[in-house]
Amino acid sequence: MNPRGGIPLHAFQACALGQTRRPLQDRGRRLPPDATAAGPVYPHIPLYETSSREFALTDEDLMRVALDEAAKAGELGEVPIGCAISAGDAVIARAHNRRETDQDPTAHAEILALRAAAEKLGNWRLEGVTVASTLEPCPMCAGALVASRAGRLIFGAYDPKAGATATLYNLVQDPRLNHEVEVAGGVLGDECSDLLSNFFATLRRSR
Ligand SMILES: [Zn+2]
């Protein structure tokens, strides 16, 4: 009898034999030299490095726009998460979480920003854009990033509860899907996570 219910035993054999699966990021991707020794929590995810892009708009600049959006969400009583999208040096879309305001489970900052960017470009294919999110995208938003063919994702804080581009899953770099997105985590990570923890601390105090 299979002790693990419906999951076939062979699914566990690699673990049982002490083999380790190569992380998705290893397959054909160049990792920073210390990426695999970065720490026990997120060992396979490239830590943020100064961008090598040649744009005047830096990753930090774009993340500051996303942070500005996140602050707006906080002022509305929404969980402060923001997103900004650039094409070259231009910020083409920005949005913040509106789940409570719209009573819409899909009104995450990333979804709203991806829609706005597609509208702006008149094209659902967002190849070449950089998407900055203050929090690591959830499975829904990671799926939308793949569906939009986004070129690049930078995010601020890691999300141990729902992170689907590094922490719990890496849906945006799964070679089985038809598109992979370049990812860098921890961009202005402290500021992004401080915004969230201050919001929840205030919420707890007000209860
Ligand atoms: Zn999301």
Boltz pocket constraint, residues with backbone or C-beta under 6 A from the ligand:
constraints:
  - pocket:
      binder: B
      contacts: [[A, 108], [A, 109], [A, 110], [A, 137], [A, 138], [A, 139], [A, 140], [A, 141], [A, 142]]
      max_distance: 6.0
